[in-house]
Amino acid sequence: MSWRRYCASAEDTQGAGHAFARVLRPGDVVLLSGQLGNGKTTFAQGVARGLGVSERVTSPTFTMVRQHECVNDLGITTLHHADVYRVESLVEVRDLALGELVEESAVALVEWGEIASTVFGRDVMIVDFLLEEDEGRTLVVSGALTRDRTAPLDQWASP
């Protein structure tokens, strides 16, 4: 099963990320997948805002992983924002130990998640970013972690 949400602009994509934060639970890993410029970092900025991150969120392309302190009522205290675009092998992804970083009170967003999907196994959510002809994008959420999130994902998909 999957959920779709159309975003006409960068502001809509951030808004979709902000709303998506309400779907998350401590321990979640979310893989963000799509071509360069399709809105993955913009979405991550919205998720961060929805989780109560007060600092500026930028792409962690060169640092690979950035941690952000969260203040919210979801029990999520840390957002790990990763970008594995520059990773050359799955061994490098494993060496980042992202799965271990996501302790009980954290979540991880992994940009270019399709590269790292085999490292995390099935217990993930995937957000695919599909660029549309009108320059908008459609976000498609799927993955094993969605199986018990039907109600919040239904709400997310119909803003």
N, C-alpha and C positions, 0 to 999 in steps of 0.2 A: 504494500500500500504506500502511496505517496501523497503529498500535499503540495499545492502550487500557489504561488503568489506573484502577481505581476507588479513590477516597479517601473514607473515611467521615468524616474529621475534618481539622482544620487540621494536626494532628500528622502524619497520613497524607500530606497534601499536601506538607508540608516534607520528609518522608521520601522522597516521590516525586522531589522536586527534588534532594535529596542524591544519590539513586541515578542521576538523570539526568545529573549532572555527569560520570559515567564514560562517557557516550555522546559527550561533547563533544570536539572537537579544536580546536587553535589556528586562528583565522580564522573560526570559526562565527558565524553570526547566527541567533538563535532568536526568532521572533515569538510572543508570548504573546497569545492572543485569547480574549475572553470578556467577559461583562457585569460591571459593577461589583459587587465583593464575591464573585466566583467563585473567588478564590484565587491570582491571578497574582503578587502580591507575596509571599505566603506560599511559593509554589513557588520564586520567585527567591531567597528567604532560604535555602531548602534547597539550591539549586544553589550559592549562595555558600559555604555551609558545606562542601559537597562539594568545592569548589575550594580550600578552605583559607583563605577570607576570615575574618579574626579580628575585624573591626570589625562594628558593628551595621549591618544592611542595612534601609533603609526605602524607601518608595515615593518615587521622584524626581519626583513630580508637578509641583512648582513649580520645581525646578532643571533639569528635563528629563533630564539625564544625570549619573550619579554613577559615579566610577571606584573600584574596589576592588582592592587588591593581593592576589594569590593565591599560595599556597604549596602545591604539589602535585607529583605525579609525571607529570602529563599534558602538561607543557610550556606550560601556560597561566599567564601571569604577571599578567594584568589582566582583570578583569571590568568591562565597561561595562554599567551597568544604566540603561536609558532608559524614560521614560514619555511617550508622545506624546498623551495624553488631551487636553491643553489646546492642542494644535497646531491651527491653523485652516486650514492648507492644506498641500499636498504640497511647496510651495516651502519652507515652514518646516522640514519634515522633511529636505529636501535640505540646507538651511542648517546643520542639526545635524552633517552629515558623518559620520554613524554608520558608514557603510561604510568610510570612511577611518580611523576610529578603531580598527577591528578589524585591527590589523596582525598579523604572523605569530604573535605569542605572546598574543593576546587573543581573547576571545569577547564577544559582545553579546547581552543579553536585552532585548527591546523590548516593554514592556507596551503594550497597545492596538495590537498589531502589524498588525491588519487595516487600520488607517488608513495605515500606512507600507508595506504589502506591495509596491506597485508601484515604490517607490524602490529596493528591494533586489533585485528580479528573482526568478529562480527558485532561486538557490543559497542557500536558507534551510531551516531546520526550522520547523515551525509546531506550537505546542501549543495546542489548543483546550480551553477549560475549560467543561464542560457541567454545569450545576447539575441535580441529580436531585431527585425528589420527596421523598426521605428526608433532604434537606439535605446529602447527600454530593455529590461531583462526580466526573465521569469526565473524565480527561485523554486527549486523542486527539492522537498525534504523527504528523505527515505532512510532506511536502515533499521537494524534490529531494535535500537533503543526507542523507536517510535511506537512499538507495539502496545505500550501502556500509557501513551500520551495522546490518545485520539482526541479527547475533548479540548485540551489546550492547542493542539495543532489545527483542529477544525476552526477554532476561534482565530488563530494566527492567519490561516489561509483566507479568511473572509473579513478583511478589515472594515 
